[in-house]
Amino acid sequence: MEITINLPEDVANVFLADGESIERKVLEATALEGYRTGKLSHAQVGRMLNLNRFEVDEFFKNHEVALNYTIEDLEADRRTLRKLFSK
């Protein structure tokens, strides 16, 4: 889906002066907010930004975003590892 937004010229110039892609910055901000609010998963952020799972982790770290990793997730991962290594 393509979305168009209107920015005041002085605001757009702030990003352009730094050589940053406004489109990329808006996409990243949307992905971060979506993840922080629980609307987007780790995988969805990766697809939005065309990043692999390790790059998404680094992206979150660079933006000081904690991973949504619950105790239940940890226990599920532990069970999976036990199954894999018990064979």
KAFEN-V157675 format. One record per residue. RES is the residue in one small letter. SS is DSSP state (H for helix, E for strand, - for the rest). PHI is phi in degrees with one decimal (none if undefined). D_FIRST is the distance of its C-alpha to the first C-alpha in Angstrom with 1 decimal. Layout:
res ss phi d_first
RES SS PHI D_FIRST
RES SS PHI D_FIRST
This chain:
res ss phi d_first
m - none 0.0
e - -107.3 3.7
i - -125.0 6.5
t - -111.9 10.1
i - -124.6 13.2
n - -107.8 16.8
l - -113.4 19.3
p - -58.5 23.0
e H -58.2 24.3
d H -65.3 26.7
v H -70.3 24.0
a H -60.1 21.9
n H -65.1 25.2
v H -59.8 25.9
f H -72.7 23.0
l H -64.4 23.7
a H -64.1 27.4
d - -84.7 26.8
g - 73.6 24.9
e - -85.9 21.9
s - -83.4 18.3
i H -60.7 16.9
e H -59.1 13.3
r H -66.2 14.6
k H -62.6 16.7
v H -66.3 14.1
l H -62.4 12.0
e H -64.1 15.4
a H -62.6 16.5
t H -65.1 13.7
a H -63.6 14.4
l H -61.7 18.1
e H -65.0 18.1
g H -61.7 16.2
y H -71.6 18.8
r H -59.3 21.7
t - -89.3 21.1
g - 83.0 20.7
k - -80.9 17.3
l - -119.2 16.1
s - -88.0 18.3
h H -55.6 19.6
a H -64.9 17.9
q H -65.8 14.4
v H -61.3 15.1
g H -59.1 16.3
r H -66.9 13.3
m H -59.6 11.0
l H -100.7 13.8
n - 56.5 15.0
l - -121.6 18.4
n - -80.4 21.0
r H -61.8 22.7
f H -72.9 25.4
e H -68.1 23.2
v H -64.4 21.3
d H -57.8 24.9
e H -65.4 25.8
f H -58.5 22.8
f H -63.1 23.7
k H -60.8 27.4
n H -64.0 26.8
h - -106.8 25.1
e - 54.5 27.8
v - -107.3 25.7
a - -75.7 27.7
l - -71.7 26.5
n - -81.8 26.2
y - -122.4 29.1
t - -91.3 31.4
i H -59.0 35.0
e H -62.3 33.8
d H -61.8 31.5
l H -61.0 34.5
e H -63.0 36.8
a H -63.1 34.5
d H -64.5 34.3
r H -63.3 38.1
r H -61.8 38.6
t H -61.1 36.5
l H -63.7 38.4
r H -60.3 41.7
k H -63.2 40.9
l H -64.9 40.0
f H -91.3 43.1
s - -87.1 45.5
k - -84.9 45.5
